Amino acid sequence: MSKNPHVLAHEHEDNVAVVVVEDLAAGTIARGVITADDSTFEIEVKADIPIGHKVALKDFVEGDTAIKYGQDIGRFVASVEKGGHVHVHNLKTKRW
């Protein structure tokens, strides 16, 4: 596994992490870093995920809340498995 992170989470409470490498491929055992304390984790990526998009750190069902930066960033409008691709097709803001 690479020493450089594939994904970054900001807080231990985060349940999604941002992909920070080009073309993260399904089947990759991704190295994650929690920037709050530089702790690390691994997650098996279940879908191809572009840089800047998010990966699910747990299983979600419709209606669950995504946490990033330790903050509520939206509501899932579709189920996503741990390691799945999280973006506008399955996550919407709660603002409108």
A tleap script that builds the chain and sets N, CA, C and O, in Angstrom:
source leaprc.protein.ff14SB
mol = sequence {
  NMET SER LYS ASN PRO HIE VAL LEU ALA HIE
  GLU HIE GLU ASP ASN VAL ALA VAL VAL VAL
  VAL GLU ASP LEU ALA ALA GLY THR ILE ALA
  ARG GLY VAL ILE THR ALA ASP ASP SER THR
  PHE GLU ILE GLU VAL LYS ALA ASP ILE PRO
  ILE GLY HIE LYS VAL ALA LEU LYS ASP PHE
  VAL GLU GLY ASP THR ALA ILE LYS TYR GLY
  GLN ASP ILE GLY ARG PHE VAL ALA SER VAL
  GLU LYS GLY GLY HIE VAL HIE VAL HIE ASN
  LEU LYS THR LYS ARG CTRP
}
set mol.1.N position { 0.848 -1.189 0.000 }
set mol.1.CA position { 0.000 0.000 0.000 }
set mol.1.C position { 0.888 1.246 0.000 }
set mol.1.O position { 1.943 1.268 0.634 }
set mol.2.N position { 0.459 2.253 -0.700 }
set mol.2.CA position { 1.187 3.510 -0.790 }
set mol.2.C position { 1.313 4.174 0.577 }
set mol.2.O position { 0.430 4.045 1.425 }
set mol.3.N position { 2.417 4.883 0.781 }
set mol.3.CA position { 2.578 5.668 2.008 }
set mol.3.C position { 1.760 6.955 1.934 }
set mol.3.O position { 1.363 7.505 2.961 }
set mol.4.N position { 1.512 7.428 0.720 }
set mol.4.CA position { 0.708 8.632 0.537 }
set mol.4.C position { -0.766 8.278 0.632 }
set mol.4.O position { -1.177 7.203 0.194 }
set mol.5.N position { -1.561 9.169 1.198 }
set mol.5.CA position { -2.995 8.856 1.337 }
set mol.5.C position { -3.720 8.886 -0.003 }
set mol.5.O position { -3.369 9.639 -0.912 }
set mol.6.N position { -4.735 8.047 -0.093 }
set mol.6.CA position { -5.667 8.059 -1.215 }
set mol.6.C position { -6.881 8.922 -0.880 }
set mol.6.O position { -7.471 9.555 -1.756 }
set mol.7.N position { -7.247 8.937 0.421 }
set mol.7.CA position { -8.435 9.673 0.868 }
set mol.7.C position { -8.117 10.404 2.171 }
set mol.7.O position { -7.270 9.976 2.955 }
set mol.8.N position { -8.820 11.520 2.379 }
set mol.8.CA position { -8.657 12.310 3.604 }
set mol.8.C position { -10.005 12.527 4.274 }
set mol.8.O position { -10.985 12.898 3.630 }
set mol.9.N position { -10.033 12.291 5.570 }
set mol.9.CA position { -11.146 12.703 6.426 }
set mol.9.C position { -10.573 13.767 7.351 }
set mol.9.O position { -9.368 13.786 7.602 }
set mol.10.N position { -11.403 14.632 7.848 }
set mol.10.CA position { -10.903 15.726 8.671 }
set mol.10.C position { -11.027 15.448 10.157 }
set mol.10.O position { -10.139 15.801 10.933 }
set mol.11.N position { -12.113 14.823 10.556 }
set mol.11.CA position { -12.393 14.543 11.966 }
set mol.11.C position { -12.734 13.065 12.135 }
set mol.11.O position { -13.140 12.404 11.179 }
set mol.12.N position { -12.569 12.554 13.342 }
set mol.12.CA position { -12.923 11.153 13.604 }
set mol.12.C position { -14.414 10.902 13.419 }
set mol.12.O position { -14.812 9.768 13.152 }
set mol.13.N position { -15.242 11.922 13.553 }
set mol.13.CA position { -16.687 11.779 13.396 }
set mol.13.C position { -17.107 11.706 11.927 }
set mol.13.O position { -18.235 11.314 11.629 }
set mol.14.N position { -16.214 12.080 11.005 }
set mol.14.CA position { -16.560 12.083 9.583 }
set mol.14.C position { -16.925 10.674 9.132 }
set mol.14.O position { -16.278 9.701 9.517 }
set mol.15.N position { -17.957 10.578 8.319 }
set mol.15.CA position { -18.349 9.268 7.784 }
set mol.15.C position { -18.207 9.207 6.267 }
set mol.15.O position { -18.606 8.226 5.640 }
set mol.16.N position { -17.636 10.258 5.682 }
set mol.16.CA position { -17.201 10.273 4.292 }
set mol.16.C position { -15.802 10.877 4.255 }
set mol.16.O position { -15.434 11.667 5.124 }
set mol.17.N position { -15.028 10.499 3.240 }
set mol.17.CA position { -13.679 11.037 3.069 }
set mol.17.C position { -13.506 11.459 1.621 }
set mol.17.O position { -14.156 10.909 0.732 }
set mol.18.N position { -12.635 12.430 1.377 }
set mol.18.CA position { -12.407 12.973 0.045 }
set mol.18.C position { -11.267 12.227 -0.643 }
set mol.18.O position { -10.214 11.993 -0.050 }
set mol.19.N position { -11.492 11.863 -1.892 }
set mol.19.CA position { -10.460 11.219 -2.704 }
set mol.19.C position { -9.443 12.281 -3.131 }
set mol.19.O position { -9.818 13.327 -3.660 }
set mol.20.N position { -8.156 12.008 -2.899 }
set mol.20.CA position { -7.107 12.993 -3.193 }
set mol.20.C position { -6.097 12.485 -4.222 }
set mol.20.O position { -5.004 13.036 -4.348 }
set mol.21.N position { -6.466 11.430 -4.957 }
set mol.21.CA position { -5.626 10.922 -6.045 }
set mol.21.C position { -6.475 10.803 -7.303 }
set mol.21.O position { -7.696 10.664 -7.228 }
set mol.22.N position { -5.826 10.858 -8.452 }
set mol.22.CA position { -6.534 10.691 -9.728 }
set mol.22.C position { -7.025 9.262 -9.869 }
set mol.22.O position { -6.292 8.316 -9.582 }
set mol.23.N position { -8.257 9.108 -10.308 }
set mol.23.CA position { -8.796 7.821 -10.739 }
set mol.23.C position { -8.613 6.702 -9.718 }
set mol.23.O position { -7.967 5.695 -10.010 }
set mol.24.N position { -9.170 6.870 -8.540 }
set mol.24.CA position { -9.147 5.817 -7.526 }
set mol.24.C position { -10.034 4.671 -8.017 }
set mol.24.O position { -11.232 4.856 -8.234 }
set mol.25.N position { -9.447 3.502 -8.188 }
set mol.25.CA position { -10.134 2.381 -8.834 }
set mol.25.C position { -10.808 1.459 -7.837 }
set mol.25.O position { -10.319 1.245 -6.727 }
set mol.26.N position { -11.945 0.918 -8.260 }
set mol.26.CA position { -12.639 -0.111 -7.480 }
set mol.26.C position { -11.666 -1.240 -7.184 }
set mol.26.O position { -10.862 -1.622 -8.034 }
set mol.27.N position { -11.749 -1.768 -5.969 }
set mol.27.CA position { -10.880 -2.856 -5.545 }
set mol.27.C position { -9.616 -2.403 -4.840 }
set mol.27.O position { -8.916 -3.220 -4.243 }
set mol.28.N position { -9.314 -1.115 -4.899 }
set mol.28.CA position { -8.137 -0.579 -4.216 }
set mol.28.C position { -8.348 -0.620 -2.707 }
set mol.28.O position { -9.421 -0.272 -2.214 }
set mol.29.N position { -7.329 -1.042 -1.982 }
set mol.29.CA position { -7.316 -0.878 -0.530 }
set mol.29.C position { -6.684 0.492 -0.300 }
set mol.29.O position { -5.464 0.646 -0.343 }
set mol.30.N position { -7.537 1.475 -0.058 }
set mol.30.CA position { -7.099 2.865 0.023 }
set mol.30.C position { -6.579 3.191 1.413 }
set mol.30.O position { -7.127 2.745 2.421 }
set mol.31.N position { -5.510 3.978 1.447 }
set mol.31.CA position { -4.965 4.486 2.702 }
set mol.31.C position { -5.647 5.815 2.987 }
set mol.31.O position { -5.656 6.713 2.146 }
set mol.32.N position { -6.216 5.930 4.179 }
set mol.32.CA position { -6.859 7.161 4.591 }
set mol.32.C position { -6.115 7.811 5.731 }
set mol.32.O position { -5.479 7.136 6.541 }
set mol.33.N position { -6.197 9.116 5.788 }
set mol.33.CA position { -5.618 9.887 6.883 }
set mol.33.C position { -6.704 10.782 7.454 }
set mol.33.O position { -7.447 11.428 6.715 }
set mol.34.N position { -6.788 10.814 8.784 }
set mol.34.CA position { -7.664 11.759 9.486 }
set mol.34.C position { -6.781 12.941 9.854 }
set mol.34.O position { -5.877 12.816 10.680 }
set mol.35.N position { -7.044 14.082 9.241 }
set mol.35.CA position { -6.140 15.217 9.370 }
set mol.35.C position { -6.125 15.836 10.765 }
set mol.35.O position { -5.172 16.533 11.115 }
set mol.36.N position { -7.154 15.596 11.561 }
set mol.36.CA position { -7.194 16.158 12.919 }
set mol.36.C position { -5.995 15.713 13.752 }
set mol.36.O position { -5.496 16.463 14.591 }
set mol.37.N position { -5.537 14.473 13.507 }
set mol.37.CA position { -4.413 13.962 14.310 }
set mol.37.C position { -3.455 13.082 13.508 }
set mol.37.O position { -2.595 12.415 14.084 }
set mol.38.N position { -3.600 13.079 12.189 }
set mol.38.CA position { -2.752 12.287 11.293 }
set mol.38.C position { -2.841 10.788 11.541 }
set mol.38.O position { -1.923 10.050 11.183 }
set mol.39.N position { -3.932 10.327 12.149 }
set mol.39.CA position { -4.128 8.884 12.283 }
set mol.39.C position { -4.519 8.327 10.919 }
set mol.39.O position { -4.966 9.068 10.044 }
set mol.40.N position { -4.348 7.029 10.745 }
set mol.40.CA position { -4.595 6.410 9.451 }
set mol.40.C position { -5.652 5.319 9.550 }
set mol.40.O position { -5.938 4.801 10.630 }
set mol.41.N position { -6.218 4.985 8.407 }
set mol.41.CA position { -7.177 3.890 8.299 }
set mol.41.C position { -7.098 3.346 6.883 }
set mol.41.O position { -6.507 3.971 6.003 }
set mol.42.N position { -7.690 2.188 6.666 }
set mol.42.CA position { -7.794 1.607 5.334 }
set mol.42.C position { -9.259 1.371 5.008 }
set mol.42.O position { -10.077 1.106 5.889 }
set mol.43.N position { -9.573 1.474 3.716 }
set mol.43.CA position { -10.915 1.171 3.251 }
set mol.43.C position { -10.822 0.575 1.859 }
set mol.43.O position { -10.069 1.064 1.016 }
set mol.44.N position { -11.590 -0.485 1.616 }
set mol.44.CA position { -11.644 -1.065 0.278 }
set mol.44.C position { -12.638 -0.269 -0.553 }
set mol.44.O position { -13.806 -0.141 -0.188 }
set mol.45.N position { -12.168 0.259 -1.660 }
set mol.45.CA position { -12.993 1.073 -2.540 }
set mol.45.C position { -13.839 0.154 -3.422 }
set mol.45.O position { -13.307 -0.753 -4.063 }
set mol.46.N position { -15.149 0.383 -3.457 }
set mol.46.CA position { -16.092 -0.484 -4.168 }
set mol.46.C position { -16.471 0.025 -5.552 }
set mol.46.O position { -17.121 -0.692 -6.313 }
set mol.47.N position { -16.076 1.256 -5.895 }
set mol.47.CA position { -16.411 1.844 -7.189 }
set mol.47.C position { -15.252 2.728 -7.624 }
set mol.47.O position { -14.468 3.180 -6.788 }
set mol.48.N position { -15.137 2.976 -8.914 }
set mol.48.CA position { -14.171 3.965 -9.390 }
set mol.48.C position { -14.641 5.337 -8.910 }
set mol.48.O position { -15.807 5.693 -9.083 }
set mol.49.N position { -13.732 6.107 -8.308 }
set mol.49.CA position { -14.118 7.402 -7.743 }
set mol.49.C position { -13.130 8.467 -8.205 }
set mol.49.O position { -11.928 8.333 -7.974 }
set mol.50.N position { -13.619 9.523 -8.854 }
set mol.50.CA position { -12.730 10.593 -9.319 }
set mol.50.C position { -12.174 11.421 -8.159 }
set mol.50.O position { -12.760 11.471 -7.077 }
set mol.51.N position { -11.049 12.059 -8.401 }
set mol.51.CA position { -10.455 12.961 -7.424 }
set mol.51.C position { -11.467 14.055 -7.062 }
set mol.51.O position { -12.175 14.567 -7.930 }
set mol.52.N position { -11.527 14.404 -5.785 }
set mol.52.CA position { -12.428 15.444 -5.306 }
set mol.52.C position { -13.805 14.944 -4.887 }
set mol.52.O position { -14.538 15.644 -4.189 }
set mol.53.N position { -14.154 13.734 -5.314 }
set mol.53.CA position { -15.420 13.148 -4.886 }
set mol.53.C position { -15.184 12.430 -3.554 }
set mol.53.O position { -14.052 12.378 -3.073 }
set mol.54.N position { -16.226 11.888 -2.965 }
set mol.54.CA position { -16.124 11.291 -1.641 }
set mol.54.C position { -16.339 9.783 -1.680 }
set mol.54.O position { -16.976 9.247 -2.587 }
set mol.55.N position { -15.788 9.116 -0.670 }
set mol.55.CA position { -15.990 7.685 -0.473 }
set mol.55.C position { -16.733 7.509 0.854 }
set mol.55.O position { -16.456 8.204 1.831 }
set mol.56.N position { -17.670 6.578 0.870 }
set mol.56.CA position { -18.428 6.281 2.092 }
set mol.56.C position { -17.557 5.469 3.048 }
set mol.56.O position { -16.968 4.462 2.653 }
set mol.57.N position { -17.478 5.903 4.292 }
set mol.57.CA position { -16.690 5.197 5.310 }
set mol.57.C position { -17.534 4.199 6.091 }
set mol.57.O position { -17.018 3.497 6.960 }
set mol.58.N position { -18.833 4.132 5.786 }
set mol.58.CA position { -19.759 3.182 6.399 }
set mol.58.C position { -20.901 2.961 5.423 }
set mol.58.O position { -20.999 3.664 4.417 }
set mol.59.N position { -21.756 2.009 5.702 }
set mol.59.CA position { -22.954 1.809 4.891 }
set mol.59.C position { -23.974 2.898 5.215 }
set mol.59.O position { -24.140 3.280 6.373 }
set mol.60.N position { -24.648 3.387 4.190 }
set mol.60.CA position { -25.692 4.399 4.354 }
set mol.60.C position { -26.978 3.920 3.708 }
set mol.60.O position { -26.959 3.173 2.730 }
set mol.61.N position { -28.098 4.361 4.271 }
set mol.61.CA position { -29.403 4.170 3.644 }
set mol.61.C position { -29.994 5.548 3.376 }
set mol.61.O position { -29.563 6.551 3.944 }
set mol.62.N position { -30.987 5.571 2.500 }
set mol.62.CA position { -31.655 6.821 2.170 }
set mol.62.C position { -32.111 7.516 3.455 }
set mol.62.O position { -32.722 6.891 4.322 }
set mol.63.N position { -31.810 8.811 3.570 }
set mol.63.CA position { -32.188 9.596 4.737 }
set mol.63.C position { -31.056 9.796 5.733 }
set mol.63.O position { -31.136 10.687 6.579 }
set mol.64.N position { -29.999 8.984 5.652 }
set mol.64.CA position { -28.860 9.154 6.559 }
set mol.64.C position { -28.150 10.473 6.284 }
set mol.64.O position { -28.285 11.047 5.204 }
set mol.65.N position { -27.401 10.944 7.261 }
set mol.65.CA position { -26.665 12.198 7.170 }
set mol.65.C position { -25.187 11.942 6.915 }
set mol.65.O position { -24.581 11.072 7.540 }
set mol.66.N position { -24.615 12.707 5.992 }
set mol.66.CA position { -23.178 12.660 5.726 }
set mol.66.C position { -22.480 13.682 6.620 }
set mol.66.O position { -22.935 14.818 6.756 }
set mol.67.N position { -21.379 13.265 7.220 }
set mol.67.CA position { -20.584 14.151 8.083 }
set mol.67.C position { -19.197 14.307 7.462 }
set mol.67.O position { -18.500 13.323 7.212 }
set mol.68.N position { -18.808 15.559 7.217 }
set mol.68.CA position { -17.493 15.909 6.691 }
set mol.68.C position { -17.058 17.167 7.430 }
set mol.68.O position { -17.887 18.036 7.697 }
set mol.69.N position { -15.787 17.282 7.763 }
set mol.69.CA position { -15.275 18.392 8.592 }
set mol.69.C position { -15.950 18.400 9.960 }
set mol.69.O position { -15.985 19.432 10.630 }
set mol.70.N position { -16.488 17.249 10.378 }
set mol.70.CA position { -17.222 17.176 11.629 }
set mol.70.C position { -18.595 17.834 11.562 }
set mol.70.O position { -19.238 18.042 12.591 }
set mol.71.N position { -19.049 18.164 10.342 }
set mol.71.CA position { -20.305 18.892 10.150 }
set mol.71.C position { -21.247 18.117 9.226 }
set mol.71.O position { -20.802 17.344 8.378 }
set mol.72.N position { -22.532 18.331 9.399 }
set mol.72.CA position { -23.571 17.780 8.529 }
set mol.72.C position { -23.444 18.456 7.159 }
set mol.72.O position { -23.595 19.673 7.050 }
set mol.73.N position { -23.164 17.659 6.109 }
set mol.73.CA position { -23.048 18.240 4.770 }
set mol.73.C position { -24.193 17.831 3.849 }
set mol.73.O position { -24.244 18.261 2.697 }
set mol.74.N position { -25.113 17.005 4.348 }
set mol.74.CA position { -26.235 16.644 3.501 }
set mol.74.C position { -26.887 15.336 3.873 }
set mol.74.O position { -26.498 14.660 4.825 }
set mol.75.N position { -27.912 14.995 3.074 }
set mol.75.CA position { -28.740 13.813 3.295 }
set mol.75.C position { -28.600 12.877 2.105 }
set mol.75.O position { -28.636 13.306 0.952 }
set mol.76.N position { -28.441 11.597 2.400 }
set mol.76.CA position { -28.372 10.601 1.335 }
set mol.76.C position { -29.760 10.407 0.740 }
set mol.76.O position { -30.746 10.252 1.460 }
set mol.77.N position { -29.818 10.418 -0.587 }
set mol.77.CA position { -31.074 10.188 -1.307 }
set mol.77.C position { -31.096 8.797 -1.929 }
set mol.77.O position { -32.040 8.437 -2.632 }
set mol.78.N position { -30.052 8.021 -1.668 }
set mol.78.CA position { -29.955 6.632 -2.117 }
set mol.78.C position { -29.001 5.907 -1.182 }
set mol.78.O position { -28.147 6.526 -0.547 }
set mol.79.N position { -29.150 4.603 -1.103 }
set mol.79.CA position { -28.240 3.803 -0.284 }
set mol.79.C position { -26.852 3.768 -0.922 }
set mol.79.O position { -26.718 3.793 -2.145 }
set mol.80.N position { -25.823 3.710 -0.074 }
set mol.80.CA position { -24.438 3.618 -0.522 }
set mol.80.C position { -23.731 2.645 0.414 }
set mol.80.O position { -23.853 2.751 1.634 }
set mol.81.N position { -22.993 1.697 -0.159 }
set mol.81.CA position { -22.261 0.768 0.680 }
set mol.81.C position { -20.918 1.364 1.093 }
set mol.81.O position { -20.387 2.250 0.424 }
set mol.82.N position { -20.382 0.868 2.194 }
set mol.82.CA position { -19.061 1.274 2.644 }
set mol.82.C position { -18.084 1.080 1.501 }
set mol.82.O position { -18.035 0.009 0.895 }
set mol.83.N position { -17.304 2.113 1.203 }
set mol.83.CA position { -16.371 2.069 0.089 }
set mol.83.C position { -16.949 2.575 -1.217 }
set mol.83.O position { -16.259 2.628 -2.235 }
set mol.84.N position { -18.242 2.953 -1.182 }
set mol.84.CA position { -18.926 3.419 -2.385 }
set mol.84.C position { -18.674 4.887 -2.693 }
set mol.84.O position { -18.167 5.643 -1.865 }
set mol.85.N position { -19.045 5.264 -3.914 }
set mol.85.CA position { -18.877 6.617 -4.433 }
set mol.85.C position { -19.992 7.514 -3.885 }
set mol.85.O position { -21.174 7.193 -4.010 }
set mol.86.N position { -19.612 8.623 -3.286 }
set mol.86.CA position { -20.567 9.601 -2.753 }
set mol.86.C position { -20.386 10.901 -3.527 }
set mol.86.O position { -19.292 11.466 -3.565 }
set mol.87.N position { -21.464 11.367 -4.140 }
set mol.87.CA position { -21.431 12.631 -4.883 }
set mol.87.C position { -22.875 13.086 -5.081 }
set mol.87.O position { -23.775 12.589 -4.405 }
set mol.88.N position { -23.105 14.015 -5.991 }
set mol.88.CA position { -24.432 14.620 -6.161 }
set mol.88.C position { -25.509 13.634 -6.616 }
set mol.88.O position { -26.696 13.944 -6.519 }
set mol.89.N position { -25.127 12.461 -7.109 }
set mol.89.CA position { -26.118 11.478 -7.542 }
set mol.89.C position { -26.758 10.749 -6.360 }
set mol.89.O position { -27.810 10.129 -6.521 }
set mol.90.N position { -26.140 10.812 -5.174 }
set mol.90.CA position { -26.725 10.123 -4.018 }
set mol.90.C position { -26.678 10.934 -2.720 }
set mol.90.O position { -27.059 10.431 -1.663 }
set mol.91.N position { -26.214 12.181 -2.795 }
set mol.91.CA position { -26.141 13.054 -1.616 }
set mol.91.C position { -26.621 14.437 -1.998 }
set mol.91.O position { -26.155 15.012 -2.982 }
set mol.92.N position { -27.545 14.973 -1.226 }
set mol.92.CA position { -28.094 16.309 -1.496 }
set mol.92.C position { -27.999 17.157 -0.230 }
set mol.92.O position { -28.061 16.644 0.888 }
set mol.93.N position { -27.849 18.451 -0.428 }
set mol.93.CA position { -27.830 19.379 0.685 }
set mol.93.C position { -29.204 19.382 1.374 }
set mol.93.O position { -30.218 19.066 0.752 }
set mol.94.N position { -29.222 19.735 2.632 }
set mol.94.CA position { -30.495 19.876 3.366 }
set mol.94.C position { -30.998 21.319 3.307 }
set mol.94.O position { -32.052 21.635 3.858 }
set mol.95.N position { -30.251 22.183 2.646 }
set mol.95.CA position { -30.622 23.596 2.605 }
set mol.95.C position { -31.841 23.865 1.740 }
set mol.95.O position { -32.592 24.802 2.009 }
set mol.96.N position { -32.050 23.060 0.710 }
set mol.96.CA position { -33.210 23.234 -0.162 }
set mol.96.C position { -33.583 21.947 -0.807 }
set mol.96.O position { -34.541 21.898 -1.579 }
savepdb mol mol.pdb
quit
